[in-house]
Amino acid sequence: MTKKTLWRRFGNMLAVSVFSLAAGSASAYTGTECKEPGNCWQAKPGYPEQIAGSKYDPKHDPKELAKQQESIQAMEARNKQRVEHYKKTGKFIYDVKKIPAS
């Protein structure tokens, strides 16, 4: 055998052993210790029992939270205009700015 063939075989054996070690260690770790079926979340050490008032409390601004509701209401209003125009004319226009005022 040539040196090239020996190195190729050595490389293949090394790769197979690395992959088998990785596969064996991945299948042995479950990652969870469930308190009950379906309740497998575990807090990291130091994570508080009560979130409110801790450093993990997100303290959301009510104005920021209201933005999503406002955008949903605006979307529903545009959809209503599109549907009303379609019912009247039978022609669907996506851009509500192009719908003629009636």
Helices and strands as residue ranges (DSSP letters): H 3-28, H 62-89, G 96-98
